[in-house]
Amino acid sequence: MSKVENVIPGYIKLEIEPYTPNIGAIIHNLDLAKIEDEVTKNELRKALVDFQVLFFRKQDLSPQQHIAFARIFGDPDKAKAFFPRHKEESVIEVLEAKPAGHTYGTDQWHTDITFSANPPTGTVLYSRIIPPSGGDTLWASGTAVYDSLPQHLQAYLETLEATHSFEHSGWPNYFAQLENGRELYRQARADHLPVVHPVIRKHPITGKKIVYVNPNFTDRIKGLSRQQSDALLAFLFAQFQRPEFQARLRWEKDTVAIWDNRATQHYAANDYGSSHRLLHRVTFGEDKAF
C-alpha cells in the first residue's frame, strides 16, 4: 500500500485517513503485532478518542497479540458480555454465526453492557472468517448526535437520568437457545440488576458531551411517564440512524476494528443468511469508565 500523506495535526507515527467527517479513521501501514514504542501507543490512544472507531486491514495476530494490543487501551479483565470464550485465552470472546447456530441479537443499535454500573470503555474486534458479502458493522457517534441537538434540548437532557436493564436487551432470547439457558438466565438476571446513568455523559478524556441512551439496554427515562419516556427515547434513538453520524465497515478477513464504547453505538448487520462468520473480540475497561 502506498504511503498515505498524514495531514492530521498531533500525529507523528500514525498514517491516518479519516473515514467520515464525523466518525472513524483507517490507520495504514501499522503491524499491530509489533507495537513496542510508547509514542505509537500514545498516538493510538489519542486517535481512538479523537476518531471514536479505528480500522486496520491485513493484520496477523495470535490470540496473545490480540490481547496485548487491547492492553494498550485498557484492562481486558474488566468487563465481558455473555459470548462464548476462546479455548486458549478466556478474555477473548468468540462471536460466531453459522447454520443452525446461536444468534446473539447484535443487529440492534447498542452501546456495550450499559446495564452495568461501570460499562467497558472499548473493544478490539478481529475478523477471522467473513461471509462473501454482508455482515457489515456500523458505528454511530454519540458526540455528533449531541452536537446536532438544539441548545434548549441539550440543556433539558442534561437534567435527566435513564434506567438501563439487562432484561430489556436481546440477551434473554440468547439464553433461551441454550441447553441450560434457564439457569444461566436466572443467574445473569440476579447479577445484573437495573442501573441508572445520566442521559448525557461527558467523556473523561475529551470533555465532549455524549447522548448516552441506546435501544438495546435503555428501558426508560426517570421522572417521565412511560408514554413521554418512550417518545423522547424514540426521538434520540432515531438520531443515531442518521447516515452522516455513522461509519459502516465492510469486513475483510484479518481486519481489526477498535471503538470507544463510551462515545459510540454500533450495529452488526444480519444480512448474510447462513454464511459462516467468525470474529474474536477483546473487551477492555477501566476502574471507572466515566
C-alpha positions, 0 to 999 in steps of 0.5 A: 500500500502506498504511503498515505500523506498524514495531514492530521495535526498531533500525529507523528507515527500514525498514517491516518485517513479519516473515514467520515467527517464525523466518525472513524479513521483507517490507520495504514501501514501499522503491524499491530503485532509489533507495537513496542514504542510508547509514542505509537501507543500514545498516538493510538490512544489519542486517535481512538478518542479523537476518531471514536472507531479505528480500522486496520486491514491485513493484520496477523495476530495470535490470540496473545497479540490480540490481547496485548494490543487491547492492553494498550487501551485498557484492562481486558479483565474488566468487563465481558458480555455473555459470548462464548470464550476462546479455548486458549485465552478466556478474555477473548470472546468468540462471536460466531454465526453459522447454520443452525447456530446461536444468534446473539441479537447484535443487529440492534443499535447498542452501546456495550453492557450499559446495564452495568454500573461501570460499562467497558470503555472499548473493544478490539474486534478481529475478523477471522472468517467473513461471509462473501458479502454482508455482515457489515458493522456500523458505528454511530457517534454519540458526540455528533448526535449531541452536537446536532441537538438544539441548545434548549434540548441539550440543556433539558437532557442534561437534567435527566437520568435513564434506567438501563436493564439487562432484561430489556436487551436481546440477551434473554432470547440468547439464553433461551437457545441454550441447553441450560439457558434457564439457569444461566438466565436466572443467574445473569438476571440476579447479577445484573440488576437495573442501573441508572446513568445520566442521559448525557455523559461527558467523556473523561478524556475529551470533555465532549458531551455524549447522548448516552441512551441506546435501544438495546439496554435503555428501558426508560427515562426517570421522572417521565411517564412511560408514554413521554419516556418512550417518545423522547427515547424514540426521538434520540434513538432515531438520531443515531440512524442518521447516515452522516453520524455513522461509519459502516465497515465492510469486513475483510478477513484479518481486519481489526476494528477498535471503538470507544464504547463510551462515545459510540453505538454500533450495529452488526448487520444480519444480512448474510443468511447462513454464511459462516462468520467468525470474529474474536473480540477483546473487551477492555475497561477501566476502574471507572469508565466515566 
